Amino acid sequence: MSFMKPNRSNLIAHLKIIRLSLIFALLLAMVPNTGLARSQEVLTVEDRSEIFEKVWNLINERYYDPKMNGVDWQRVRANYEPRIADLNSSEEFYDLLKKMVGEMNDAHTRFLTPREARERRDRQNTTVGLLLSRVEGKTVVELVLPEAKNDLAKVKPGMLVRTLDGVDVEKRFIEAQKELGGSSSERSLEIMTYSRMLRGEPGTKVTIGLTDAKGKKFDVTLTREIVPETSEAVGRVLPSGLGYISISSFKSPISDKFKRTLSELESTPALIIDLRYNGGGSISEVLEMAGVFLDRTYNFGKFLKRTGNSKQSLKKFTAGEKGGQLYSKPLIILTSKFSASGSELFASSLQELGRAKIVGEQSCGCLLGISRRHSLKDGS
């Protein structure tokens, strides 16, 4: 993949991390806490009304921006609530909630079904082993995931995707975007759309029609499998002599792995950090890892409540300390539209400090924090 140097504002998106506050958003997700989540698959109309009310009120009362990100949240309720009684299944109800929450146009405010919430809690994903992307208006294979269990030997990055289960992929893309509602950015919405197109229960199958570089058309049938989420920092010395570390996420305990990998590359004249497929993770891990490149303590921002005040315990967050710098040589960070959340904090902060140069695509535009996860009666 080739890269070009982006405009300085691209990676910072709509936040300048060093000068502006990092605000906490709301994530509606969660750990099942009643028998309903385990035993009841079909929700009654009364259950749906109760869950709808809870979701709407949580956002209304706890969303970080009292102006609701410019959304008329009362109008959203009036639009979606009357539809509840006419839905035929719990799945349709969950889709309705996803679309309603999508009206906030915020990648960090979203609704997870009971299965999705359980997988997040257990640090798992259901996947077919492919990451899809949009290039020049076409759907292509972006990446064959290393953790994939399917036999994907014939599938290569860059191949065109023609169909999903016999349906034209571009038609399905348009439908899926309408089903989602919105997100923080076009890039975030694209990622969520392809995720929705490939979603399904573990053990179910999807047939994907592909076209290779020579124009040959073929189909592959893939099984949706549960795979564990992993946080890895994989490094090596490139033929040029530069050091290279790929970081898959910022989820704990990645900082310890990263430091061990970095120690093996400390003699390299410059270091490339690859965040192209890093969707973020823990802020504390981001700060710990950014700190190893800094010669003193820097303020990376502050947390604010909806009122504009800051909790004393979360007033500021900093990275680096005197004597704690493990690598002082030039630093390059690779990014793509899949670089999200914590990746954007890491990259834009080090860029803003003049400590790193960024090479790649504009990042996701998905940087907010999560102050609390909320459980609902059905485990969503």
N, C-alpha and C positions, 0 to 999 in steps of 0.2 A: 504494500500500500504506500502510495506517495503522500507527502505532506507539504503543506505550505504554511508559512508563518502567518497566523491570524492577526487581525486587528487587535490592539491591546485591550479594547473593551469587550472582545468576544467572550473571553473566559470569565471575566468578571460578571458578565451578563448584566442583570439589573441591580447587582449588589457590589459595592466596593467594600470588601470585607474589613479592611483595616480601619476605614473611616466610618463605616456604617454599622448599625446594630444587626446582629443575627437574631431573627425573630422566630419564636417557636410556633409551629403550626399544630394541627390536630390530626391524629391518625385514629380512625375508627376501626380497631382490630381486636380479635382477641382470644383470650384463652377461655375455652369453654368452662362454665362454672355451674351448670345445672344439668339435670337429667335430660332436659329438652334437647340439648346439643347432641347428646349421645343416642337418644332413642327416637326422636321425632323428626321425620324427614319432611312431612307436609305441614306447613304452618296454617293455622286457621286464620280467618279474616281478622279475628280479635288479636291474634299474635302479631300479624302483619301491622295492624294499626298501632299496637304498642311499640313495636320495634321502629316503625317509621317515625313515631313521635319522639322516641329517644334519640334517633340519629339527627333529626332536624333540630331538636333543642340543643344537643351537644354542640353542633356547629354554631347555632344562633348565639349561644351563651359563652362559648369558649374559644371561638376562632380568634386568632391573634389580632386581626384588624377589625376594629369596631365598624369600619365602613364596608366590611364583608367583601373586600377585594373588588369593590365596584359592582357587586351582584345584588339585585333586589331579591333577597332571600325569602321575603314574604310572598313575592310573586312565584318563586320557585315552588314553595309549598302549595300554593293554590293550583299550580299546574300539575303537580305529581300526586298529591294526596287522593284526589277523586278516582285515580286509576287502580287503587289497591284492590277494591272489591271485584274487579273484572279480571284479575290475573288467574291463570289456570294452574300455576305451580309455584313452589318455593323458588325455583330457579328464575322464573320470570320476575318474581318479587325482588330477588337479589340483583338482577339486572337493572330493575327500575331504580333501586337505591344507588347502584354504581353510577348510573347516568345522572341522577339527581345530585350526588356529591360531586360529580364531574363538572357541574355547572359552576363550581367555585374556581375552576381553571387553576388548580393548585395540585401539583404532583404529590405533595405530602399529605394532602387531606383526601382520604379515600376510604372506601368501604371494602372489607374483605369478607368473603363467605366463610362459614364455619370451617370448611376444608382448607381454604387459603390461610385462615388464621391459625389453624392447627399446624400447617406446614411451616409458617413463619415462626411459631413458637418452638417447633422441633428443629428449626434450621434446615429445612428441606425444600426442594422444588420439584414440581412435576414438569418434565420436559421431554421433547422428542429428540433433543440433542442438537438442534439448529437455532441459530440466531439469524433472523431475517432483517433486511434493511431496504431502504428506498434509494435508488441511484438513477438520476435522470428520468424520474417518473415511472420507473420499473421496479418490481420486487425482485431482489436477488438474495442469494445465500451470503450473508455477511461472515459467518463464522460457524465452523463445526466444533461444538463444545467438547473439550477434552474429557469431561466426565460422562459423556454420552454412552449409554449401554447398547444402543442400536448399532447395527452394522452400517456404517456410513462411508465405507471405502470408496464408493462411486460418487459421492457427493463432495463437491469442491467449492470453496468460496468463489463468488463471482458468477456462479450459474444462475440463469434466469429461472424464476418460479412462474409457472403457467397456471396451475390449478391447485386447489385444495379440495380433496374429495370430489373431484370432477367439476367443481364450480370455478369459473374464471377468477383468478386471484385478485385482479383489480376491482372487479365487482364486489368481492367479499371485503376488500380493504375499505371501500366507500361505505358499505353497510356497517362494518365494525366501528368505524370512526363515528358514525351517527349514533350507534348504540352507546358509545362511551361518553359523549358530551364534550368534554374539554380537558385541558391540562395546562401546566405552566407555560409550555412553549410548543411550537410545532414539532420540535424534535422529541420532546417528552410524549406528545400525543402519538407520534409515529411508533415509538417503542411500545407504548401501551396497546396500540392497535394490533401490531403483529403478535404480541403476547396473547391478546384475546383471540385472535384467529387460530392460534395453535393450541389453545387451552382445551382441557377435557379431563375426565376422570382417569386416574392411574389405571393402566391395563387396557384402555381403549386405543384404537388405532386411527391413523390419518394417512391418506394417500396423497403424496405431493407429486405433481407433474413438473419436471425440470427440463431445461434445455442447456446442453453443455456448450463450450467455446466453439465447437465445430458445427453447432446447429443440430446435433443429435438430440431427439426427444426421448425421454424415458420417465417411468414412474418409480417411486420408492414408497413402500408402505412401512410406516414407523409406529412403534408402540410408545405411548406416553408412560414414562417411568419416573418413579420417585428417586431422586438423587440427593445426597446430603450437600448442604452448602459448605463450602470450604473457603478459608482465607489463606492464600499462599503468596509468598514472596520468592520468586524464582529468579536467580541471577546467573550471569555468566560474563566472561570477557569476550567482546566482539573481535573479529579479525582486525579491526582498526586499532585495537588496544583500549577502546573505551569500555567502561563498565555498563552493564545493562541489568535492570531489575524490573520484572513485571509483577504488579501487585493486583491481585484479583478482587480484593475488597478491603475495607477498613474495619472489618468486624474482629473483635477480640478472639484470640490473642495475636493478631497480626504484627503488632509492634515488636514483640520478642523475635519472631521469625525474621522480620525485616532487618533488625539489628544484626542478627547472626549472618544473614546474607551480605549485608553491607560490610561487615568486618572482613569478608573474603575479597572485597573489591576496593579496599581503602587505598591501594597503591595505584589505581587507575588514574589517568590524567583528567578525566571528566566522567560524569555519570548520567546515564539516560534512565529515567523512571517512566515506565509504561503504564498509564492509567486509562488506556483506550476502552477497556471493557470493565472498568471498576465503577460499580453503582453506588459506592459510598459505604457507610457503616457508622461506627462509633466516633463521636467528636473527640473523646479522650484519646482514642487511638490515633486520630489525625494529628492532634496536637503533639502527642508523644513522638510521632515519626517526623513531623515537620521540625521539631526542636533539635534533632540531630544535625541539622544543616545550619543552625543559627549559633552565633557567638555570644549571645546574651538573650535576655528575656524580652519578648515583644508581645504587645497586646494585640490579639487577633479579633477583638470585638467584645460585645456584651449582650447579655440576654435581657429582653424586656418583656414584661407582662402586657396584657391587653390594655391596661390602664396607662401604660407608658412608663411605669415604675419598674424597678428591677429588684428581684429577690436578692437579698444580701448574699446568700450562699452561691448565687449564680451571677453575681454582678459582672464579672469579667472572666474571660478565659485567655490564657497566655500560652506561649510556646517558647521553648529554648531557655537556657540558663548559662551563666558564665562558666566556662570550663566544660560544658556539656556537648560542644560541637564535635561530632565524629567524622564529618566530611566537609572540607572547606573549599574543595575545588569546584569548577564549573558544573552546573546542574541543568539538565534539559528534561522537560516533562512532556510526554506525548499524550494527546487527548483526542477524543472523538465525541460524537453526539451521545455515545453510551457512557461517557464520563459524567457522573451525576453526584449531586449531594456532597458527601464528604470529599469526593475527588475534586469538586469545584472549590471547596474551601481550601484544601491542600494546595492546589495549583495556583489559584488566584491570589492567595495570601503570599506565597513565596514569590510570585511574580511581582506583586505590589511592593514587596520589600526589596526588589531588585536582586533577589537571591537566585532566581531561576528564570530561564527562558522557556516559553511554551511553543511547541510545534504541533500542528494538527488541525483538526476541525473544531468548529465552535462546539462547546460542550452543551450538555442537556438543558441547562437553565432551570435546574430543579433543586435549588439550595434553600432549604428551610430546615428547622429542627423539629423534633417531636418531643413535646413535653410530657405526654401521657398517652398510653394506649387504653382504650375503653372497651370493656367486654359487654356484650349484649346477651339476652337470655337464651338465644339459640346457639351461642358460641361464636357468633360473628363479631 
